[in-house]
């Protein structure tokens, strides 16, 4: 195995990561996925060492393209817990859990989502990897998100909240099963961050070439 790091999209890639992705692709053919979908699927699988995410994840390439553009244009990124924030390595994030308080029929995670929306408004990317109630609260808001990465984990409410996300029609990345978590949610966002914007393939129209 090589010991030299390489640079991809302005990011230094460690040889262990390179070897991990090589082994992943040797065990699972991801070539049929569209580019951003493939990036998300592979990085989620890489983060969890779980090949089942290839069929468990639900995402749409056009949705990812729109979210990818918004992310690289500087749209805010909101996370439900600090563990998700810690996994997102190339972008500042908003997490209001420390200021949030539980109340009647309101969990602390849900209150944090309310506080975050008051701060960022519409057009943000929301990354939820821990609390189903955070995702449930987001669905109650008229948040107009650029993307919701809804990958909370657990036996109570996780699968149901993700099903509700898909039924909402919001632009989303989710998964069908109860599994998920902070690492995989952060990985899905990182996949979009690490993928550079494509350069224009056509020459801009000018007076000289019109």
C-alpha positions as CSV (number, residue, x, y, z in Angstrom):
1,X,0.0,0.0,0.0
2,X,1.3,3.4,-0.9
3,X,2.3,5.8,1.9
4,X,2.0,8.9,-0.1
5,X,-0.9,11.2,0.3
6,X,-2.7,12.6,-2.7
7,X,-4.7,15.8,-3.2
8,X,-8.3,15.5,-4.5
9,X,-10.5,18.6,-5.0
10,X,-8.1,20.6,-2.7
11,X,-8.2,18.0,0.0
12,X,-5.3,15.8,1.1
13,X,-6.4,12.2,0.9
14,X,-4.6,9.8,3.3
15,X,-3.4,6.5,1.8
16,X,-5.5,4.5,4.3
17,X,-8.6,6.3,2.9
18,X,-7.5,5.5,-0.7
19,X,-7.0,1.9,0.2
20,X,-10.4,1.7,2.0
21,X,-12.2,3.0,-1.1
22,X,-10.3,0.6,-3.3
23,X,-11.4,-2.3,-1.2
24,X,-14.9,-1.0,-1.1
25,X,-15.1,-0.8,-4.9
26,X,-13.6,-4.3,-5.2
27,X,-16.4,-5.7,-3.1
28,X,-19.2,-3.5,-4.5
29,X,-19.8,-2.2,-8.0
30,X,-21.0,1.4,-7.7
31,X,-20.3,2.3,-11.3
32,X,-24.0,2.3,-12.2
33,X,-24.8,5.2,-9.8
34,X,-24.9,8.8,-11.1
35,X,-21.9,10.8,-10.0
36,X,-23.2,12.6,-6.8
37,X,-25.3,9.6,-5.8
38,X,-22.2,7.4,-6.1
39,X,-20.2,9.9,-4.0
40,X,-22.8,9.9,-1.3
41,X,-23.3,6.1,-1.3
42,X,-19.6,5.4,-1.2
43,X,-18.8,7.8,1.5
44,X,-21.6,6.7,3.7
45,X,-20.6,3.0,3.2
46,X,-17.0,4.0,3.9
47,X,-17.9,5.8,7.2
48,X,-19.8,2.7,8.5
49,X,-18.1,-0.2,6.8
50,X,-21.6,-1.3,5.9
51,X,-22.3,-2.3,2.3
52,X,-26.0,-2.6,2.9
53,X,-26.3,1.2,2.6
54,X,-26.0,0.7,-1.2
55,X,-29.6,-0.5,-1.2
56,X,-30.8,1.2,2.0
57,X,-30.1,4.8,1.0
58,X,-32.7,6.9,-0.8
59,X,-31.5,9.8,-2.8
60,X,-32.0,11.5,-6.2
61,X,-29.3,12.8,-8.5
62,X,-31.1,16.0,-9.5
63,X,-31.9,16.8,-5.9
64,X,-28.2,16.3,-5.1
65,X,-27.1,18.5,-8.0
66,X,-29.3,21.4,-6.7
67,X,-28.1,20.9,-3.1
68,X,-24.5,20.6,-4.3
69,X,-24.7,23.9,-6.0
70,X,-26.3,25.6,-3.0
71,X,-23.7,24.1,-0.7
72,X,-20.8,25.4,-2.8
73,X,-22.5,28.8,-3.1
74,X,-22.3,29.1,0.7
75,X,-25.7,27.9,1.9
76,X,-25.7,27.4,5.7
77,X,-25.3,23.9,7.1
78,X,-27.4,23.0,10.2
79,X,-26.7,19.9,12.3
80,X,-28.7,18.4,15.1
81,X,-25.8,17.4,17.4
82,X,-22.2,18.3,17.9
83,X,-21.1,14.8,16.8
84,X,-22.4,15.6,13.3
85,X,-20.7,18.9,13.3
86,X,-17.4,17.2,14.3
87,X,-17.6,15.0,11.3
88,X,-18.1,17.8,8.8
89,X,-14.5,18.9,8.2
90,X,-14.6,21.6,5.6
91,X,-17.5,23.9,6.6
92,X,-18.7,25.8,9.6
93,X,-22.0,24.5,10.9
94,X,-24.9,25.7,13.0
95,X,-25.9,23.6,16.1
96,X,-28.2,25.1,18.7
97,X,-28.5,22.1,21.0
98,X,-26.5,23.7,23.8
99,X,-29.1,26.6,24.1
100,X,-32.1,24.4,23.6
101,X,-34.4,23.4,26.4
102,X,-37.0,20.6,26.6
103,X,-40.6,21.5,27.3
104,X,-44.1,20.0,27.3
105,X,-44.4,17.9,24.1
106,X,-41.0,19.3,22.9
107,X,-37.7,17.5,23.2
108,X,-34.4,19.5,23.5
109,X,-33.4,18.3,20.0
110,X,-36.7,19.6,18.5
111,X,-36.2,23.0,20.3
112,X,-32.7,23.2,18.8
113,X,-34.1,22.8,15.3
114,X,-36.5,25.7,16.0
115,X,-33.7,27.9,17.2
116,X,-31.6,27.0,14.2
117,X,-34.3,27.9,11.8
118,X,-34.8,31.2,13.5
119,X,-31.1,31.8,12.9
120,X,-30.6,30.6,9.3
121,X,-34.0,30.9,7.6
122,X,-34.9,29.1,4.4
123,X,-32.4,27.6,1.9
124,X,-30.1,25.8,4.4
125,X,-28.8,22.2,4.3
126,X,-30.0,20.3,7.3
127,X,-28.0,17.3,8.5
128,X,-29.8,15.2,11.1
129,X,-28.0,12.1,12.3
130,X,-29.1,11.5,15.9
131,X,-32.5,12.5,17.0
132,X,-35.7,11.5,15.2
133,X,-37.6,14.2,17.0
134,X,-35.2,16.8,15.4
135,X,-36.3,15.5,12.0
136,X,-39.9,15.4,13.0
137,X,-39.7,19.1,14.1
138,X,-38.0,20.2,10.9
139,X,-40.9,18.6,8.9
140,X,-43.3,20.8,10.9
141,X,-41.5,24.0,9.9
142,X,-41.8,25.8,6.6
143,X,-38.0,25.6,6.3
144,X,-37.7,25.5,2.5
145,X,-34.4,23.6,2.8
146,X,-31.9,23.1,0.0
147,X,-31.5,19.6,1.3
148,X,-32.4,17.5,4.3
149,X,-29.9,14.7,5.1
150,X,-32.2,12.7,7.4
151,X,-30.3,9.8,8.8
152,X,-31.2,9.5,12.5
153,X,-30.6,6.2,14.2
154,X,-32.7,4.2,16.7
155,X,-35.4,1.7,17.3
156,X,-38.0,4.4,18.3
157,X,-39.1,6.8,15.6
158,X,-36.0,6.7,13.4
159,X,-37.5,4.7,10.5
160,X,-40.8,6.4,10.8
161,X,-39.3,9.9,10.8
162,X,-37.3,9.1,7.7
163,X,-40.4,7.7,5.9
164,X,-42.2,10.9,6.8
165,X,-39.3,12.9,5.3
166,X,-39.6,11.0,2.0
167,X,-43.4,11.5,2.0
168,X,-43.0,15.2,2.5
169,X,-41.5,15.7,-0.9
170,X,-38.7,17.8,0.5
171,X,-35.3,17.4,-1.2
172,X,-33.7,14.7,0.9
173,X,-31.2,12.0,1.5
174,X,-32.6,9.3,3.8
175,X,-32.5,5.6,4.4
176,X,-35.2,3.0,4.9
177,X,-33.9,1.1,7.9
178,X,-33.5,2.1,11.6
179,X,-29.8,2.4,11.2
180,X,-28.0,5.7,10.6
181,X,-26.1,8.0,13.0
182,X,-23.9,11.0,13.2
183,X,-21.0,9.5,11.2
184,X,-23.1,8.5,8.2
185,X,-25.0,11.8,8.2
186,X,-21.8,13.8,8.2
187,X,-20.4,11.5,5.5
188,X,-23.3,12.2,3.2
189,X,-22.7,16.0,3.6
190,X,-18.9,15.5,3.2
191,X,-19.5,13.7,-0.1
192,X,-21.1,16.8,-1.5
193,X,-18.4,19.1,0.0
194,X,-15.5,17.0,-1.4
195,X,-17.0,16.9,-4.9
196,X,-15.9,20.1,-6.7
197,X,-18.3,22.0,-8.9
198,X,-18.0,20.9,-12.5
199,X,-16.4,23.4,-14.9
200,X,-18.5,24.7,-17.7
201,X,-18.3,22.5,-20.8
202,X,-19.4,25.2,-23.3
203,X,-17.8,28.5,-24.2
204,X,-19.7,31.5,-22.8
205,X,-21.4,33.5,-25.4
206,X,-19.6,36.9,-26.1
207,X,-19.7,39.5,-28.8
208,X,-16.6,37.9,-30.3
209,X,-18.1,34.4,-30.7
210,X,-21.8,35.3,-31.1
